Structures are given as C-alpha cells and as structure tokens.
C-alpha cells in the first residue's frame, strides 16, 4: 500500500528542480496544486534510474558544470528539461542568507515554472568538444604567461631583465644560457633551462590547437561568412559558432550583445534613463575575443584612405574621435556581435553595403 501511494504521488508531480553538486543531486518537486510533493537527495548514479520511473514532467536546473549532460540524458527519458542562468534563479530563493542545496532546488523549481523565464540553449556534443578545445588552449596560454613571469622574477634577482615581449624574454634567456661568461649559479641554470623547455612545450601544444581550430572551420560555410568581418579571425569564429549555437534563439542582435555583456548597465527610474558601464555578464571568453579583434578593425579603419572607406569604417573613425579608444573597441565588438547574429540567424553573407538595401526599403 505504501509503494502504491508513493507511485501515485510521483505521478502527480508536474515540475522538479535539480540542484547538482559533485556527489549529490537535490530534488524539489511540486504537484498540480503547486504544493511540495518531493524533497529528496540522490547520489549521482541514482538520478537517471529515479527519473526513469517518473511520469514525464518539467525539470529545471542551473546552467553549470554537467548541466548539459543531465539535460541530454533526462530528455531521453521523455522529460522536458530547461537550463537557466544562476543569476535568474537567485531571486526565487526564499531565504537569501540561508543558502543550501534544498533551498536552491526549491528556487530552481519555482523559477523554471515562470512564463517569462529565459532559458539556456542546449549545446551539442560537438559544440562542447570545440569549447573544451578552446578552454584547454586558453589554460595553456595562461600557464605559459605564468612560467614566463616566473622566469622573469627569478632572473631579476640576479640583475637580469628582459623586454615585455614573451618572445624576447624567451630568446633572451636562451642566449643568456648560451654565453660562456654566464655567471648564474649552476642550479639556477638548470631551472632556467627547465622553464624554457616547458615554455617550448606549451607553445607547441598551443600551435597544434590553433591548427586544429583553423582546420575545423575551413569547410564550414557559416564560419567562412563570419570570417569576412574585419577583425574576426579563426579563433573568434570557432568560439562564436560553439558558444552561440543556434542564433535564432536570440530575438535580435541586441539580445546577443546583451548575452555577451557588451550592452550598458541600466539604473533607470522615474522615466529617466541612466546608462552606465557594460554589464560584462555572459560569456567572458567570446567577449574578450571580440574586443581583441576590435583592435584590428579600428587600426584597419584608421589606416584606410578616406576615398576607400566603408560606411562602417566612417562610423568607427567618427566614434573614435568622440568617445576615445577603449569605448570604441567595446562598440565595435558589440557591432560585430550583431553582425554575427544576422549572418547566422538569417543565413546572410557579409555585405558592407547592406544598409543601402534596408534604407531603400
């Protein structure tokens, strides 16, 4: 009788919130009357078997590590699974000071049922693999910078300094060891040699990943359309395709710019609009690549002859004169994000004179 009653309660659950962690998953479910009907903690290996015996329902979870895995696997069991940004879930936690897994699961369950909630799109396994490639490459870049800084710091104690360029620092340390009159302690020579070998290994791996990224986008039609933008290279193109996914999920280019944190923060009230600095929310990696690429677009516009300047180039030059260097870079990055959205969502080729078509219409 107890099992029958339990099965009946499980069948009435319409919505479940999942709070995932390293070892455990906290569940919070409600029935059609919006009353709590499930509060349970499961080990990771028990989750799929538990939901396999449950009637299809709406499941919500925060977009974090392993969330794409749970979304795919629970979706295979017939459930409707939605991922949400953690910042959208936080306001639904009843006790802001009492943060724990149970309260988080309840907040997720409440948030996923809101009709105006915005959800994170599910990425394919191929997209996640490409993102992993970018993440590993970025980690190696940071490690290389750390080793070079360590090399500078150790040699500075012996009165040896190098220019800021990583390449010049590496070459300078190599030449230093090759000099017959080098008076560094023998132990330090061994350490410098080991650090230089580690830097060479890291650069070899980074170069290998760069070649893999270039090869992957070579035969991708959408990637070649994005590559036509001045200041958008192989790295940015590959990252944009993997991170954005289906651009049609964004209503317009401004939504994509907001997703990447390139739109100004608002503090408006009483009908008076107050715009501040950019939000810097969303994906930091792609935002950084777009801003770095904007440097190239700005320099290209400044060097081009006035009679060969495009409409976008005139806009960049005028903006640079009004607001300065750094704000111009952010504006160019936002403009590139909107163009990328148009090319991906509408399947358009890059056309610097497209404004004439829309102006005529």
N, C-alpha and C positions, 0 to 999 in steps of 0.2 A: 504493500500500500504506500509506503514511504517513497519507493522508487517511482511509482505511478504519479504521485503528487509532484515529485521533483521534475519529472519529464513534462508534466502539464505546465509547470511554472516556466520551464525553459522554452516551451513552445510559445508562450505569451510575450517573450522578450522581443522588443522591436528595435532596440538600439543599445549598443555596447561601446564603452570607452576603454581603450587599452593604454596602459602606461607601461612602457617597456624599460627594462634595465639589463644589466649584464647577465644576471642569473634568473630573475623572476619577471613575471608579467602580471600586473594588477588589472583586474576586470571590474567594471561597474556597468550594470545593465538596468534598463527601465522597461516597464510594460506599456501597454497602450494607454493606460491611465497616467502615464508619466510618474509612476511610483517606483522606487527602487525595488528590483526583483533579483538582482545578482550582485553580490560582493564577494570576490574570490581572488586568491593569489595562486598562480600556477608557475611551475618551472617551465623553462623554455621548451623542453622536449614534450611537455604535456599539452601545449596550446593547440596544435593542429588537431590532435585527437579529440579534444574538448569541443572545438567548433564543428568538427565533422558530425557530431551527434546533435547539433543545434539547428533549428529551422533557420532558413536564410533571414538575415537581418542587416541593419546598417551598422557598420563598425567604423569607429573613428580612432585615429592615433596621430601623434605629433610627428612631423617630418624630421627624423633624426637618423642616426646610425641604425641600420637593419630595417627601417620602416618600409623601404621598397620591397624587401624580401617578404615581410609579413603581408603587405598589400597584394603581392602576386599570389602567394600561397593561399591566403584566406579567400581571395577572389576565385580561385579554382574550386573551392568548396561551395560556391554559389552565393557567398555573401557579397554585399556591396560595401566596399572599403574606401574610405576617404582619408587623405592625409592633410594636416593643417599646420601652418606655421605656429611655433610655440608662443609667439607674441600674441596671436589671436586667441589662444586658449587661456592664457593667464588671467584675463579679466573675469572669466567664469569660475575661478576658484573662490569658494565662499570665504575661506579664511586665508588671507594673503600671508599672514605671519606663520600659519601652521601648514607649511608645505610638506607633504608626504605623498607616497605612492597612491594611497586610497583617495586623497583629496584631488590629486592630479587626474586620476582615472574618472572621477565624478565630473570634473571640469571638462574633460575631453568629451565625455558622453553628452554633456549639455551643449557644448559648442558645436559638435557635429550635426546636431538637430536644428540649428538655426537656419532659417531660409536664406539669409543674406550672407552666410559664411562663404569665404573664398578658400578653395582647396588647391593643394599642390598636385601637379600632374605626375602621373606615374611614368618613370623613365624605363626604357627597355634595357635588357641586359647588355646589349651592345653599347648603348649610351653610357651606362655605368662603368663598363670596361674602359671606354675612352676617357671618362672622368678620372678613373683610377690612374691611367697613364699620365694625365696632367698633374694629378696630386703627387704621384711619385717623383715626376720631373721637378715640380716646384719644391718638394722636400730636398731633393739633391742640390738644387740651386741654393737653398738656404744653408745646407750643410757645407757647400763649397765656400760660401761667404764667411761662415763661422771659422773654417780652417784657415782661410787667408788672413782673417783678423787675428787669429791666434798666432799665426806665423809673424805678422807684423809686431804684435805685442811682445813676443819672446825676443825678437831681434832688436827691438827698440831698447831693451835693457843693456845691449852691448853697443849702443850708438849707431845702429844700422837702421836707416829709414828708406822707404820706397814711395814712389808716387801713388796716388789714389787708385789708379787703374789696376784691376786684378791681374791683367796680363803682364803689366810692367812689374808688379810685385813678384809674380811667379818667375819671370825672366831674371829679375834682379837677384832673387835668392839662388837661382840656378847658377848664375855667373859668379856669385859670391863663393859658393862651394867649390867652383872650378878653379878659383885663384890659388896659386901656390902660396901666396903670403897671407892667406886667410888665417886669422888668429882666434877664431872661435874655439871654445872648448870642444874636445873630441865628442863628448856626449851630446852637446848641442848640435854638432854637425850631423850626427846620426838622426836626431829628432827632426831637424830641418829637412833632411833627405826623405824621411818617412812622410812628413807632411806634404812635401812636393809630389811624392808618389801617390798619395791619397787624392790630392787635387787633380792629378792627371787621370786617375781612375774615374773620379766624379765627372770630369769634363767629357771623358769618353762615353760614359753612360748617358749623359745629357744630350750629346750629339747623336747618339743612337736613337734616343726617344724623339728628337727633333725630326730625324729622317723617317721614323715610323709615322709621325703625325702628318708630315708632308705627303707621304705615300697614300695614307688613308683618304685624304681629301682630293687627291689628284683626279680621281674618276667620279667624284661626287658632283652632280650638276648644281645642286643648291650651294655647295661650297664655292664653286667657281663663280657663281653670281655674287656672292658676298665678297670674294677676293677682289672684285673690280673696284671696291671702295678704296680710296687713297688712305693709307694709314691702318688698314686691316690686313694683317698677314696670315700666314698658315696657322700660327698658334691661336690667334684670336678667332679665326674662322672655325677651327676644330672645336674650341671651347664653346663657342656660341651654339653650334649645332647640338652639342651634347647637353648643354645646360638648359637652353631654351626648349628643346624638344619640338613639340607641336606649337608653332607660333600662333595658330588660330585660337588657342585657348586664351590669348590676350585680346581684349576688345579692340585695342588700337596700340599704336606705337608708344603713346604716353604711358600706358599701363606697363609696357615692358621696361621703359625708362624708370618708372617707379619701382618695379621689381628689382632692378639693379641698383637702386639707391641713388639715382642721378637726378632726382627731382627735389626741389626745395622743401624744407620742412615748414609746415604751416602752424601759425599761432594766431588764427583769426577769430574775432569775436565782435559782436555788435554790428555786423555788416562791414567791418573794416578788415581788409585782407592784410596780413603780415606774413611775409615770406622770409625765411632765414637761410641757413646753410643747407647743403644737400643732406638727405637723411642717412646716407651710407648704409642703408639696410639692404637685405637681399644678398646676392652672391658677390662676395668681395673679389674673388679671383677674376671673373669676367669684367667687372667694373674696372679693376686695375689695368687689365689688358687694353680695354677700350681707351682709357685715359693715356696710357703709354703710346698707343697708336695715334692718338690725337696730336701728340707732339710732332709726329711725322707729317700729318695733314697740315698742321699750322706752318711748319717750315716750308712745305711744298707750296702753300698759298703765298707766303711772303716772298719766295724766290721767283715765282712765275711772273712773266711780263704782263702788264695790265691788259694789253690787247688780246692775250691768250687766256685770260682769267675766266673761270666759270662763275655762274651765279653763286654757287656755294663758296667759291674762293673769295668773291667780293664780300659775302656775308662774314666769313672768317676774319678777313682783314679789318673790316669795319668794327666787328665785335672786339677784336684785339686792341684797337685804338681806344675804345670806350671803357672796357672793364679790366684790361690787363691780361697778363699771360695765363695765370692759373685758372681764373674763371672761364677764360676762353677754352682751355683744354677740357674742362668739365662740360661746357656747352657743346663742343664738337663731339665728345663721347656720347652725350645724350642724343645728338643728331644722328650719329652713326647707329645707335641702338634702334632709333625709329626707322631708319632706312633698312636695317637688317630685318626688322619686323615686317615691313612692307614687302621685301623680296621673298621672305619665307612664307608669310601668310597668304599673299596674293600670287606667288609664283612669278613675280616680275623680274626682268633684267634691270641692272643698274643703268639708269638713264639720267645724266646730269641736266638734261633739258626737259625732264618730265613735268616740271612746273608749268611749262608753256601749254601742255595739253590740258591740265586742270584749270589753268587760267582762262583758256578759250571756252571751256565747258561752263 
